[in-house]
Amino acid sequence: MNAVINFEYLVSPTLSDDIYFDKVVDNLRILSELLSSGIYSIYLERDIVSKMHSYDYFPSERIFQHKISQLREGTAFCSSDIVRTIHTIIKHSEELEEQHIVEWDKEPEVESDIVSISQCRMKELQEIYCSMAIDGFFNQSQLVPVYYHPLNPQLTQRISFKGVIKDVEPACVHVLPLEFYNCLDVISNIDSIFSEMDGYELYKKAETELEYKFAFYVGVIGLIKMSALTTTIDWDDFKIGDGFVKSLKENQSFQGQQYSSVVYNAIVNLLADTEVNEIKPFYTTATSGVQRVYGEFYAYRVHITKSGRALRLLFWKDDYEVILSNIGNKNELLIYEP
């Protein structure tokens, strides 16, 4: 599943309803961080910068500051940060190239519920999406447009194409003329793609703190979607502690080692707040009833395995954030400082 970014998504903070301003900026911020680290990759529509210029939506501080000044509630984001985020996404992404050229025997019928900034842009989008639908059909792969939604970024829009293809380059195995039909789900939240990914597969390949964070984030939003949980999670709701990766290696929980799957599942359930885990305070000593505290953070423990090495997950939590500290043996009283 390959994401293809339209320019409207990049400037979605200016186009979306005010109540989703922070959410759509967060979406861009996650992408920027992942792309600049080489952890994730996306495509951009062709000539995306010149198109933003031509429709007067070039990402400048002016247009975002104007939007921020009109918000009913304040925001922690500033226009310069948003512009920097967008340019980082553009810098670290490739433009999508058309792979198939078709000659129509019967021009495609288009059905769509997409909202566009103008009729001219709508025609342009239909051409882009038709090309994506054709490439996806012949390549047997899924290209997912990432656009914007004027009402709610959690909602999906759809566009379909139905026609008769007379000829195609490069040549295909299908008998021509070919009855063609394909549809695209147009999303407005990159989490919609992340939720379809396999977080544990990402975990098994992870080496850095950011790669582990992405693996857990993918797992959590996937579990929330699959189980129809009411829980929500934001990228900043948790972080990976400085000693976390080291502790995985020391306790056979790194990548595909013996305890990796149970560690991964325990952390995902913890962050998704499924109540599968039995969470207990982590005390100052084995016989003490005094919970460890560091500033505003309180220490907690979750049993990962009950036999053999009897591993535990140690973490810190305050009112806003969870810090995954380390994995350790039951008889150890070590939790790294947050």
C-alpha positions as CSV (number, residue, x, y, z in Angstrom):
1,M,0.0,0.0,0.0
2,N,1.7,3.2,-1.2
3,A,0.6,6.6,-0.1
4,V,0.5,9.4,-2.8
5,I,0.3,12.9,-1.3
6,N,-1.8,15.6,-3.1
7,F,-0.8,19.2,-2.4
8,E,-4.1,19.8,-0.5
9,Y,-3.0,17.4,2.2
10,L,0.2,19.4,2.7
11,V,-1.8,22.6,3.2
12,S,-4.7,20.9,5.0
13,P,-4.3,23.0,8.1
14,T,-5.6,25.9,6.1
15,L,-8.4,23.9,4.5
16,S,-9.8,21.8,7.3
17,D,-12.3,22.7,10.0
18,D,-10.7,24.7,12.9
19,I,-11.3,21.9,15.5
20,Y,-9.0,19.6,13.5
21,F,-6.2,22.1,13.1
22,D,-3.9,20.5,15.6
23,K,-4.7,17.0,14.4
24,V,-3.8,17.6,10.8
25,V,-0.6,19.5,11.8
26,D,0.3,16.5,13.9
27,N,-0.2,14.2,10.9
28,L,2.2,16.3,8.9
29,R,4.7,16.4,11.8
30,I,4.7,12.6,12.1
31,L,5.3,12.2,8.3
32,S,8.1,14.8,8.4
33,E,9.9,13.0,11.2
34,L,9.6,9.5,9.6
35,L,10.5,10.7,6.1
36,S,13.6,12.7,7.2
37,S,14.8,9.6,9.2
38,G,14.4,7.3,6.2
39,I,11.9,5.1,8.2
40,Y,9.0,5.6,5.8
41,S,8.5,6.7,2.2
42,I,5.7,8.2,0.2
43,Y,5.1,9.6,-3.2
44,L,4.0,13.2,-4.2
45,E,1.8,14.1,-7.1
46,R,3.9,15.4,-10.0
47,D,4.9,19.1,-10.1
48,I,3.4,19.5,-6.6
49,V,5.3,22.7,-5.8
50,S,4.3,24.5,-9.1
51,K,0.7,23.4,-8.6
52,M,0.6,24.9,-5.1
53,H,1.9,28.1,-6.7
54,S,-0.6,28.1,-9.5
55,Y,-3.6,27.6,-7.1
56,D,-2.2,30.2,-4.6
57,Y,-1.6,27.6,-1.9
58,F,2.2,27.7,-1.7
59,P,3.1,26.9,1.9
60,S,4.1,30.2,3.3
61,E,4.0,31.6,6.8
62,R,1.5,34.1,5.6
63,I,-1.3,31.6,4.8
64,F,-0.8,29.6,8.0
65,Q,-0.5,32.7,10.2
66,H,-3.8,33.9,8.7
67,K,-5.5,30.6,9.6
68,I,-4.0,30.6,13.1
69,S,-5.3,34.1,13.8
70,Q,-8.8,33.0,13.0
71,L,-8.8,29.8,15.2
72,R,-11.5,29.8,17.8
73,E,-9.1,28.2,20.2
74,G,-5.3,28.7,20.4
75,T,-2.7,26.3,19.2
76,A,0.8,25.4,20.2
77,F,2.0,25.4,16.6
78,C,3.4,28.4,14.8
79,S,3.4,29.1,11.1
80,S,7.1,28.8,10.7
81,D,7.2,25.3,12.2
82,I,4.4,24.2,9.8
83,V,6.1,25.6,6.8
84,R,9.4,23.9,7.8
85,T,7.5,20.6,8.3
86,I,5.9,20.8,4.8
87,H,9.2,21.5,3.1
88,T,10.8,18.6,4.9
89,I,8.1,16.3,3.5
90,I,8.7,17.6,0.0
91,K,12.5,17.3,0.3
92,H,12.4,13.7,1.4
93,S,9.7,12.4,-1.0
94,E,9.7,11.3,-4.7
95,E,7.1,12.4,-7.2
96,L,4.9,9.6,-8.6
97,E,5.6,8.8,-12.3
98,E,2.9,7.5,-14.6
99,Q,3.7,3.9,-15.6
100,H,0.9,3.0,-18.1
101,I,-0.5,5.0,-21.0
102,V,-3.9,3.9,-22.2
103,E,-6.0,4.5,-25.3
104,W,-9.7,4.5,-24.4
105,D,-12.3,2.8,-26.6
106,K,-14.9,4.3,-24.3
107,E,-13.9,7.2,-22.0
108,P,-14.2,6.3,-18.3
109,E,-17.3,7.2,-16.3
110,V,-16.3,8.9,-13.1
111,E,-18.2,8.7,-9.9
112,S,-16.9,10.7,-7.0
113,D,-17.8,12.3,-3.7
114,I,-14.6,14.3,-3.5
115,V,-14.8,18.0,-2.5
116,S,-12.3,20.2,-4.4
117,I,-11.0,23.7,-4.1
118,S,-12.1,24.5,-7.7
119,Q,-13.6,22.8,-10.8
120,C,-10.3,23.2,-12.6
121,R,-8.5,21.4,-9.7
122,M,-11.2,18.7,-9.7
123,K,-10.6,17.9,-13.3
124,E,-6.9,17.7,-12.6
125,L,-7.5,15.4,-9.6
126,Q,-9.6,13.1,-11.8
127,E,-6.8,12.8,-14.2
128,I,-4.3,12.0,-11.4
129,Y,-6.6,9.5,-9.8
130,C,-7.5,7.8,-13.1
131,S,-3.8,7.3,-13.8
132,M,-3.3,5.9,-10.3
133,A,-6.3,3.6,-10.7
134,I,-4.8,2.3,-14.0
135,D,-1.3,1.7,-12.6
136,G,-2.8,0.1,-9.5
137,F,-4.9,-2.2,-11.7
138,F,-2.1,-3.4,-14.1
139,N,0.6,-3.5,-11.4
140,Q,-1.8,-5.3,-9.0
141,S,-0.8,-2.9,-6.3
142,Q,-2.7,-0.4,-4.2
143,L,-2.0,3.3,-4.5
144,V,-3.7,5.4,-1.8
145,P,-4.3,9.1,-2.4
146,V,-3.8,11.3,0.7
147,Y,-5.9,14.4,0.2
148,Y,-7.9,16.5,2.7
149,H,-11.4,16.4,4.0
150,P,-13.3,19.6,4.6
151,L,-15.3,18.3,7.5
152,N,-13.4,15.5,9.3
153,P,-10.0,14.1,8.5
154,Q,-11.1,10.7,9.9
155,L,-13.5,10.3,7.0
156,T,-12.7,8.7,3.6
157,Q,-13.8,9.9,0.2
158,R,-14.0,7.7,-2.9
159,I,-13.6,8.0,-6.6
160,S,-14.2,5.2,-9.2
161,F,-13.5,4.8,-13.0
162,K,-15.4,2.6,-15.4
163,G,-14.5,2.4,-19.1
164,V,-13.2,0.3,-22.0
165,I,-9.5,0.3,-22.7
166,K,-8.6,-0.2,-26.4
167,D,-4.8,-0.3,-26.0
168,V,-2.2,0.1,-23.3
169,E,1.6,0.7,-23.1
170,P,3.5,-1.2,-22.0
171,A,1.7,-4.2,-23.3
172,C,-0.4,-6.2,-20.8
173,V,-1.5,-9.9,-20.5
174,H,-5.2,-9.0,-20.7
175,V,-7.3,-9.4,-23.8
176,L,-8.1,-6.1,-25.4
177,P,-10.4,-4.2,-25.6
178,L,-10.7,-4.5,-21.8
179,E,-13.6,-3.6,-19.6
180,F,-12.0,-1.5,-16.9
181,Y,-13.2,-0.7,-13.4
182,N,-11.2,0.4,-10.4
183,C,-11.9,2.7,-7.4
184,L,-9.7,4.5,-5.0
185,D,-10.3,5.3,-1.3
186,V,-9.1,8.9,-0.8
187,I,-7.9,9.3,2.8
188,S,-7.2,12.4,4.8
189,N,-5.3,10.9,7.8
190,I,-2.0,9.1,7.3
191,D,-3.0,6.9,10.3
192,S,-5.4,5.2,8.0
193,I,-2.5,3.7,6.2
194,F,-0.4,3.1,9.3
195,S,-3.3,1.1,10.8
196,E,-3.1,-1.4,8.0
197,M,0.6,-2.1,8.5
198,D,2.1,-4.9,10.5
199,G,3.7,-3.3,13.6
200,Y,5.4,-6.4,14.8
201,E,7.2,-6.8,11.4
202,L,8.4,-3.2,11.9
203,Y,9.5,-4.1,15.5
204,K,11.5,-7.1,14.3
205,K,13.5,-4.8,12.0
206,A,13.8,-1.9,14.4
207,E,17.2,-0.7,15.7
208,T,16.7,2.9,16.7
209,E,14.4,4.5,19.3
210,L,12.4,6.2,16.5
211,E,11.9,2.9,14.7
212,Y,10.6,1.3,17.8
213,K,8.3,4.2,18.5
214,F,6.9,3.9,15.0
215,A,6.4,0.1,15.4
216,F,4.5,0.6,18.6
217,Y,2.4,3.5,17.2
218,V,1.4,1.4,14.2
219,G,0.5,-1.5,16.5
220,V,-1.6,0.6,18.7
221,I,-3.7,2.4,16.0
222,G,-4.1,-1.0,14.3
223,L,-5.4,-2.6,17.5
224,I,-7.7,0.4,18.2
225,K,-9.2,0.0,14.7
226,M,-9.5,-3.8,14.7
227,S,-11.0,-3.9,18.2
228,A,-13.2,-0.8,17.7
229,L,-11.7,0.7,20.9
230,T,-12.7,4.1,22.1
231,T,-9.0,4.8,23.0
232,T,-7.1,7.4,21.1
233,I,-3.4,7.9,20.9
234,D,-1.2,10.8,19.7
235,W,2.4,10.6,18.6
236,D,3.5,12.6,21.6
237,D,1.6,10.4,24.1
238,F,4.6,8.2,24.7
239,K,8.4,8.1,24.1
240,I,11.2,5.5,24.2
241,G,13.6,5.8,27.1
242,D,17.3,6.1,26.6
243,G,18.0,2.6,27.9
244,F,15.1,0.8,26.4
245,V,16.7,-0.6,23.3
246,K,19.8,-1.7,25.3
247,S,17.5,-3.6,27.7
248,L,15.8,-5.4,24.9
249,K,19.1,-6.8,23.7
250,E,20.0,-7.8,27.3
251,N,16.7,-9.7,27.8
252,Q,16.2,-11.6,24.5
253,S,13.5,-9.2,23.4
254,F,15.4,-7.5,20.6
255,Q,14.0,-7.8,17.0
256,G,13.0,-11.5,16.5
257,Q,14.5,-12.9,19.7
258,Q,12.7,-15.3,22.0
259,Y,10.5,-12.8,24.0
260,S,10.1,-10.2,21.3
261,S,6.5,-11.0,20.5
262,V,5.2,-11.0,24.1
263,V,7.1,-7.8,24.8
264,Y,5.7,-6.1,21.7
265,N,2.1,-7.2,22.5
266,A,2.3,-6.1,26.1
267,I,3.5,-2.6,25.1
268,V,0.8,-2.2,22.4
269,N,-1.9,-3.3,24.8
270,L,-0.5,-0.9,27.5
271,L,-0.5,2.1,25.1
272,A,-4.0,1.1,23.7
273,D,-5.3,1.0,27.3
274,T,-7.0,-2.4,26.7
275,E,-6.7,-3.4,30.4
276,V,-5.2,-6.7,29.3
277,N,-2.1,-6.0,31.3
278,E,-2.1,-5.9,35.1
279,I,-0.3,-2.7,35.9
280,K,1.2,-2.3,39.3
281,P,3.3,0.4,41.0
282,F,7.1,-0.1,41.0
283,Y,8.3,0.3,44.5
284,T,11.6,1.6,45.9
285,T,12.5,-1.8,47.3
286,A,11.1,-5.4,47.2
287,T,9.5,-5.0,50.6
288,S,8.5,-1.3,50.4
289,G,5.1,0.1,49.8
290,V,6.5,3.4,48.5
291,Q,6.2,3.9,44.8
292,R,9.1,5.3,42.9
293,V,8.7,8.9,41.8
294,Y,10.8,11.1,39.5
295,G,9.5,14.7,39.3
296,E,5.9,14.4,38.1
297,F,6.5,10.8,36.8
298,Y,5.4,7.7,38.7
299,A,7.0,4.3,38.1
300,Y,5.0,1.2,37.1
301,R,5.6,-2.4,36.2
302,V,3.9,-5.0,34.0
303,H,4.7,-8.7,34.0
304,I,5.7,-9.9,30.6
305,T,6.5,-13.6,31.4
306,K,5.6,-15.4,34.5
307,S,8.0,-18.3,34.2
308,G,11.6,-18.7,33.1
309,R,13.2,-15.3,33.2
310,A,10.0,-13.6,34.6
311,L,10.5,-10.5,32.6
312,R,8.9,-7.2,33.4
313,L,8.2,-4.0,31.5
314,L,9.1,-0.9,33.6
315,F,7.7,2.5,32.6
316,W,7.1,6.0,33.9
317,K,3.8,7.9,33.6
318,D,2.6,11.4,34.4
319,D,-0.7,13.0,33.4
320,Y,0.4,13.5,29.8
321,E,3.0,10.9,28.7
322,V,4.3,7.3,29.1
323,I,8.0,6.7,29.0
324,L,9.0,3.1,28.2
325,S,12.0,2.7,30.4
326,N,13.3,-0.8,30.2
327,I,12.7,-4.6,30.2
328,G,14.2,-6.3,33.3
329,N,14.1,-9.5,35.3
330,K,11.7,-9.7,38.2
331,N,14.5,-9.9,40.8
332,E,16.1,-6.7,39.5
333,L,15.0,-3.4,40.9
334,L,16.3,-1.3,38.1
335,I,14.3,1.3,36.2
336,Y,16.2,4.0,34.2
337,E,15.5,7.6,35.0
338,P,13.1,9.3,32.5
